[in-house]
Amino acid sequence: MQAPTKFPDIEKDGKDEFFALQGYQKSGRAKAELILDKEMNKWLKELEQKRADVLFVADTCFGGGLVRSVDPRADPLTYRSAGDTDWDDIPPIVFDAAVQVTPAEFERVTFLGAADEGTKVPELPIPGVPGVRGALSYAVARALEGAAERDSLGRVSRRGLIEHGRQVVRQFSETRQDIYAEPIGSASLLGMPVFRLEGIDPPKPVAAQDVIRLRVLNGNAGALAKLVPLRIPFAIAKADELADLIFDAGKGEIVSLEGDVVARDIAPEDVPAIVDRVAAIRTVNQMAEQSPQTIGILPNNGHHKNGEMLSVQAGGVANKFFILFNIAFDGTVQFLFPMKRDTVPLADAKFELPLKVQKPFGADHVVAIVSD
């Protein structure tokens, strides 16, 4: 939660952040069931002074961030926020501003936050998992089940956990959400183990969704009912179901559940190929969750215009074989790298490929296959 700050010398954005406990109510004595972020930092500092190692996961709003706004035509998302509050009826909280600490100052605290202090965090669908949930919680849970990279002794380092969490969250949010993590600077701190996985096999991927649900705006849903699926069946979403795709028949656009415009200037007969694209990407995400590869688009994952130059970057690929392809908005697979039939392992740890934005416009999904 957030409230207008009582500490303007510390909170430059004018807002205090709180963790709302289970018993919190907006009025009465239960309104005090809150923990101020500065209190939490104080307790973490006390634990650190006792040489305790702490893993702190804050899968909450205001806690990466959302790099693209949500298209209003998408089905409404729920957010991991309890709303706003004020300081009325909250007991005085006493702390020494002179010893104010932040997660960046800790050495024994591994902090994973779903967003920065100014960002809301949506609850997202995970293919094959009922309902919606916080992508960061899901990523950390899968890491604890054995999906994160570990060394020969079964230890998962801070770097491994952070990279696993960041990549899984990016995948399931369609690169919309980027987590915030500490520590980020010191190589020695990042190399410290967070937990050990003994006798745990990597988790099996969850079953893929077998039907893609569509909703039609500004048009007749009957136009889609006559279409024949290509590989993946689709159905019109019921009123109480989340739609995987929104087809705006009036504008000829398709919007994803995550709130992105997937495709523009399309007709109803184009929909089956776009359905297959969505299903293919979800399957790729499930496969990649088993062993996430660090990959990203620079300068950012926002919207880009015709003629702009971007670059695809991947890390940790020295002595690896590397294949890169793009799945365009209409399901077309575009081969990007390597351009020679005979491939050799990459020499450098970092891979970079420049790309130019050009028609046809829509959502692209770049996939890297990395192998020994």
C-alpha positions as CSV (number, residue, x, y, z in Angstrom):
1,M,0.0,0.0,0.0
2,Q,1.0,3.6,-0.3
3,A,0.1,6.8,1.8
4,P,1.2,10.4,1.6
5,T,4.5,10.5,3.4
6,K,5.3,11.6,6.9
7,F,9.0,11.6,6.1
8,P,9.4,14.1,3.3
9,D,13.2,14.3,3.8
10,I,13.5,10.6,3.0
11,E,10.7,9.9,0.6
12,K,11.4,12.1,-2.4
13,D,8.3,10.8,-4.3
14,G,6.1,12.0,-1.4
15,K,4.7,8.5,-0.6
16,D,5.3,5.9,2.2
17,E,5.1,2.2,1.4
18,F,3.5,-0.3,3.6
19,F,3.1,-4.1,3.7
20,A,-0.6,-4.9,4.5
21,L,-0.9,-7.9,6.8
22,Q,-3.7,-10.5,6.5
23,G,-5.9,-8.9,9.2
24,Y,-5.7,-5.4,7.7
25,Q,-9.0,-3.4,7.4
26,K,-9.5,0.1,6.1
27,S,-10.9,1.4,9.4
28,G,-10.9,0.6,13.1
29,R,-8.1,-1.0,15.1
30,A,-7.3,-3.4,12.2
31,K,-6.1,-0.4,10.2
32,A,-2.9,-0.6,12.2
33,E,-2.1,-4.1,10.7
34,L,0.6,-2.6,8.5
35,I,4.4,-2.7,8.4
36,L,6.1,0.4,7.1
37,D,8.9,-0.4,4.7
38,K,11.4,1.5,6.9
39,E,10.5,-0.8,9.8
40,M,11.1,-3.8,7.6
41,N,14.5,-2.5,6.6
42,K,15.4,-1.9,10.2
43,W,14.5,-5.6,11.1
44,L,16.5,-6.8,8.1
45,K,19.5,-4.8,9.3
46,E,19.2,-6.4,12.7
47,L,19.1,-9.9,11.2
48,E,22.2,-9.0,9.1
49,Q,24.1,-7.9,12.2
50,K,23.4,-11.3,13.6
51,R,24.9,-12.8,10.4
52,A,21.6,-14.3,9.3
53,D,21.1,-14.9,5.6
54,V,17.7,-13.7,4.4
55,L,15.8,-14.3,1.2
56,F,13.1,-11.6,0.8
57,V,10.5,-11.9,-2.0
58,A,8.2,-8.9,-2.3
59,D,5.7,-9.9,-5.1
60,T,3.8,-6.7,-4.6
61,C,2.9,-3.4,-6.2
62,F,5.2,-0.4,-5.5
63,G,8.0,-2.7,-4.4
64,G,11.6,-4.1,-12.3
65,G,8.4,-2.3,-13.3
66,L,5.9,-2.4,-16.2
67,V,7.6,-1.1,-19.3
68,R,4.4,-0.9,-21.5
69,S,0.9,0.3,-20.6
70,V,-2.0,-2.1,-20.8
71,D,-4.4,-1.7,-23.7
72,P,-7.8,-0.9,-22.2
73,R,-9.5,-3.4,-24.5
74,A,-7.9,-6.3,-22.7
75,D,-9.9,-8.1,-20.0
76,P,-9.3,-6.3,-16.7
77,L,-6.2,-7.4,-14.8
78,T,-6.1,-7.7,-11.0
79,Y,-3.2,-6.1,-9.3
80,R,-1.1,-7.1,-6.2
81,S,-2.1,-4.0,-4.2
82,A,-4.3,-3.3,-1.2
83,G,-5.0,0.2,-2.5
84,D,-4.0,3.5,-0.8
85,T,-4.3,4.5,2.9
86,D,-3.4,7.5,5.1
87,W,-1.7,7.9,8.5
88,D,-5.0,8.6,10.4
89,D,-5.5,6.0,13.2
90,I,-2.1,4.4,12.5
91,P,0.0,4.2,15.7
92,P,3.1,6.4,15.7
93,I,6.1,4.6,14.1
94,V,9.4,5.7,15.6
95,F,12.7,5.2,13.8
96,D,15.9,7.0,13.5
97,A,16.1,8.7,10.1
98,A,19.9,9.0,10.5
99,V,20.3,5.2,10.4
100,Q,17.8,4.7,7.6
101,V,18.9,1.7,5.4
102,T,17.8,0.3,2.0
103,P,18.1,-3.2,0.5
104,A,21.1,-2.0,-1.6
105,E,23.2,-1.6,1.6
106,F,22.7,-5.2,2.8
107,E,25.3,-8.0,2.2
108,R,23.4,-11.0,3.6
109,V,19.9,-10.1,2.3
110,T,18.8,-11.3,-1.1
111,F,15.9,-9.1,-2.2
112,L,13.6,-9.8,-5.1
113,G,10.8,-7.2,-5.8
114,A,8.2,-7.5,-8.5
115,A,8.3,-3.7,-9.2
116,D,9.7,-0.4,-8.2
117,E,8.0,2.0,-5.8
118,G,6.0,3.7,-8.6
119,T,4.6,0.6,-10.4
120,K,1.6,-1.7,-10.1
121,V,2.1,-5.4,-10.6
122,P,-0.5,-7.4,-12.4
123,E,-1.5,-11.0,-11.7
124,L,-0.9,-13.0,-14.8
125,P,-2.1,-16.3,-16.2
126,I,0.5,-19.1,-16.2
127,P,-0.2,-21.6,-19.0
128,G,-1.5,-24.9,-17.6
129,V,-2.0,-23.4,-14.1
130,P,-5.5,-22.4,-13.0
131,G,-6.3,-18.8,-12.3
132,V,-3.8,-15.9,-12.2
133,R,-0.9,-15.3,-9.9
134,G,2.1,-13.1,-9.3
135,A,4.8,-14.1,-11.9
136,L,7.6,-13.5,-9.4
137,S,6.1,-15.8,-6.8
138,Y,5.7,-18.4,-9.4
139,A,9.3,-18.0,-10.7
140,V,10.8,-18.3,-7.1
141,A,8.6,-21.3,-6.3
142,R,9.8,-23.1,-9.5
143,A,13.4,-22.2,-8.5
144,L,12.9,-23.8,-5.1
145,E,11.5,-26.9,-6.9
146,G,14.7,-27.3,-8.9
147,A,14.3,-25.2,-12.0
148,A,17.1,-22.7,-11.3
149,E,20.7,-23.3,-12.4
150,R,22.8,-24.9,-9.6
151,D,26.5,-25.9,-9.2
152,S,27.9,-29.4,-8.7
153,L,27.0,-29.2,-5.0
154,G,23.4,-28.3,-5.7
155,R,23.8,-24.7,-4.7
156,V,21.8,-21.9,-6.3
157,S,23.6,-18.6,-6.2
158,R,22.1,-15.1,-5.9
159,R,23.0,-14.5,-9.6
160,G,21.3,-17.7,-10.6
161,L,18.2,-17.0,-8.7
162,I,17.9,-13.4,-9.9
163,E,18.5,-14.3,-13.5
164,H,16.1,-17.2,-13.3
165,G,13.4,-15.0,-11.7
166,R,14.0,-12.1,-14.1
167,Q,13.8,-14.3,-17.2
168,V,10.7,-16.3,-16.1
169,V,8.9,-13.1,-15.2
170,R,9.7,-11.5,-18.5
171,Q,8.5,-14.6,-20.4
172,F,5.2,-14.9,-18.7
173,S,4.5,-11.1,-18.8
174,E,5.4,-10.9,-22.5
175,T,8.5,-8.9,-21.4
176,R,6.2,-6.3,-19.9
177,Q,7.4,-6.7,-16.3
178,D,11.0,-6.4,-15.1
179,I,11.8,-7.3,-11.5
180,Y,13.9,-5.3,-9.1
181,A,16.7,-7.2,-7.3
182,E,19.5,-6.6,-4.8
183,P,22.4,-7.0,-4.6
184,I,23.4,-6.1,-8.2
185,G,26.9,-4.8,-8.1
186,S,29.5,-6.9,-6.4
187,A,30.5,-10.1,-8.2
188,S,31.4,-11.8,-4.9
189,L,28.0,-11.0,-3.3
190,L,26.2,-12.2,-6.4
191,G,28.1,-15.5,-6.3
192,M,27.0,-16.3,-2.8
193,P,24.6,-19.3,-2.5
194,V,21.0,-18.7,-1.5
195,F,19.9,-22.3,-1.0
196,R,20.8,-25.8,-1.9
197,L,18.7,-28.3,-3.8
198,E,19.7,-31.8,-2.7
199,G,18.2,-34.8,-4.4
200,I,15.7,-32.7,-6.3
201,D,15.1,-33.2,-10.0
202,P,14.1,-30.3,-12.2
203,P,10.3,-30.0,-12.3
204,K,8.4,-31.2,-15.2
205,P,6.6,-28.6,-17.4
206,V,2.9,-28.1,-16.7
207,A,0.5,-29.3,-19.3
208,A,-0.2,-26.8,-22.1
209,Q,-3.5,-25.1,-22.5
210,D,-5.6,-26.9,-25.1
211,V,-8.0,-24.2,-26.1
212,I,-7.4,-20.5,-26.8
213,R,-10.4,-18.3,-25.7
214,L,-11.4,-15.3,-27.8
215,R,-13.6,-12.3,-27.2
216,V,-15.0,-10.1,-30.0
217,L,-15.4,-6.3,-29.7
218,N,-17.2,-4.1,-32.2
219,G,-18.4,-6.9,-34.3
220,N,-20.3,-10.2,-34.5
221,A,-18.7,-13.3,-32.8
222,G,-20.4,-15.4,-35.4
223,A,-17.7,-14.5,-37.9
224,L,-15.2,-16.4,-35.9
225,A,-17.5,-19.4,-35.2
226,K,-17.3,-20.3,-38.9
227,L,-13.5,-20.4,-39.0
228,V,-11.6,-23.7,-39.1
229,P,-8.6,-23.9,-36.6
230,L,-5.2,-24.7,-38.1
231,R,-3.6,-26.6,-35.2
232,I,-4.9,-25.2,-32.0
233,P,-8.7,-25.1,-31.3
234,F,-10.3,-21.8,-30.1
235,A,-13.6,-20.9,-28.6
236,I,-15.5,-17.7,-27.7
237,A,-14.8,-16.8,-24.1
238,K,-17.8,-16.9,-21.7
239,A,-18.6,-13.8,-19.7
240,D,-16.9,-15.1,-16.5
241,E,-13.7,-16.3,-18.4
242,L,-10.5,-14.4,-19.2
243,A,-10.0,-14.1,-22.9
244,D,-6.6,-15.0,-24.2
245,L,-7.2,-12.8,-27.2
246,I,-9.5,-9.8,-27.9
247,F,-10.4,-9.4,-31.5
248,D,-11.5,-5.8,-32.2
249,A,-13.4,-6.4,-35.5
250,G,-14.1,-2.7,-36.1
251,K,-10.4,-1.8,-36.0
252,G,-9.0,-5.1,-37.3
253,E,-6.7,-5.5,-34.3
254,I,-6.0,-8.2,-31.8
255,V,-5.1,-7.5,-28.2
256,S,-3.5,-10.1,-25.9
257,L,-4.6,-11.0,-22.4
258,E,-1.5,-9.2,-21.2
259,G,-2.7,-6.0,-22.8
260,D,-0.5,-5.8,-25.9
261,V,-1.7,-5.1,-29.5
262,V,-0.5,-8.3,-31.1
263,A,-1.6,-7.6,-34.7
264,R,-3.0,-4.8,-36.8
265,D,-4.9,-4.6,-40.1
266,I,-6.2,-8.2,-39.9
267,A,-9.4,-9.9,-41.1
268,P,-11.3,-12.7,-39.3
269,E,-9.6,-15.3,-41.6
270,D,-6.2,-14.3,-40.1
271,V,-7.3,-15.2,-36.6
272,P,-6.5,-19.0,-36.7
273,A,-2.8,-18.4,-37.5
274,I,-2.5,-15.8,-34.6
275,V,-4.2,-18.4,-32.3
276,D,-1.4,-20.9,-33.2
277,R,1.2,-18.2,-32.6
278,V,-0.1,-17.6,-29.0
279,A,-0.1,-21.3,-28.3
280,A,3.4,-21.8,-29.7
281,I,4.8,-19.0,-27.6
282,R,3.2,-20.3,-24.4
283,T,4.7,-23.7,-25.2
284,V,8.2,-22.2,-25.7
285,N,7.8,-20.3,-22.4
286,Q,7.0,-23.5,-20.6
287,M,10.1,-25.2,-22.1
288,A,12.3,-22.2,-21.3
289,E,11.1,-22.2,-17.7
290,Q,13.0,-25.4,-17.2
291,S,16.3,-23.7,-18.0
292,P,15.9,-20.0,-18.7
293,Q,18.5,-18.3,-21.0
294,T,19.2,-14.6,-20.4
295,I,18.0,-12.8,-23.5
296,G,16.7,-9.3,-24.1
297,I,15.9,-6.5,-26.6
298,L,17.8,-3.2,-26.3
299,P,17.3,-0.4,-25.8
300,N,14.1,-1.6,-24.1
301,N,11.0,-3.8,-24.4
302,G,8.7,-0.9,-25.2
303,H,7.0,0.0,-28.5
304,H,9.3,0.7,-31.4
305,K,8.6,2.5,-34.7
306,N,9.5,2.0,-38.3
307,G,13.2,2.4,-39.1
308,E,14.4,2.2,-35.5
309,M,17.5,0.1,-34.8
310,L,17.3,-2.5,-32.0
311,S,19.6,-5.3,-30.9
312,V,19.0,-8.8,-29.5
313,Q,21.4,-9.6,-26.7
314,A,22.1,-12.9,-24.9
315,G,24.6,-13.6,-22.1
316,G,26.5,-16.6,-20.9
317,V,26.8,-18.2,-24.4
318,A,30.6,-18.7,-24.7
319,N,31.4,-22.1,-26.3
320,K,27.7,-22.7,-26.9
321,F,25.9,-23.4,-30.1
322,F,23.3,-20.7,-30.7
323,I,20.2,-20.5,-32.9
324,L,18.0,-17.4,-33.0
325,F,14.6,-17.0,-34.7
326,N,11.6,-14.7,-34.5
327,I,7.9,-15.6,-34.4
328,A,6.1,-12.8,-36.1
329,F,2.6,-11.7,-35.1
330,D,0.9,-13.8,-37.8
331,G,2.8,-17.0,-36.8
332,T,5.5,-16.7,-39.5
333,V,8.9,-18.1,-38.3
334,Q,11.8,-15.9,-39.4
335,F,15.3,-17.4,-39.1
336,L,17.8,-14.8,-37.7
337,F,21.1,-16.6,-36.8
338,P,23.3,-18.3,-37.9
339,M,23.2,-17.5,-41.6
340,K,25.5,-20.4,-42.5
341,R,24.4,-24.0,-42.6
342,D,27.4,-25.2,-40.7
343,T,27.4,-23.7,-37.2
344,V,30.3,-23.4,-34.7
345,P,30.2,-22.6,-31.0
346,L,30.2,-18.9,-30.1
347,A,33.5,-17.5,-28.9
348,D,32.3,-14.6,-26.8
349,A,30.2,-14.8,-23.6
350,K,27.8,-12.1,-24.9
351,F,25.9,-12.3,-28.2
352,E,24.5,-9.3,-30.0
353,L,22.6,-9.0,-33.2
354,P,21.3,-5.7,-34.6
355,L,17.8,-5.6,-36.1
356,K,15.8,-2.9,-37.9
357,V,12.1,-2.3,-37.2
358,Q,10.0,-2.7,-40.4
359,K,6.6,-3.8,-41.7
360,P,4.5,-5.8,-41.1
361,F,3.9,-4.3,-37.6
362,G,2.7,-6.3,-34.6
363,A,4.1,-8.2,-31.7
364,D,7.4,-10.2,-32.3
365,H,8.7,-12.9,-30.1
366,V,12.5,-13.7,-30.4
367,V,13.5,-17.2,-29.3
368,A,17.1,-18.3,-28.6
369,I,18.1,-22.0,-28.5
370,V,21.3,-22.5,-26.6
371,S,23.0,-25.9,-26.4
372,D,26.3,-27.5,-25.6
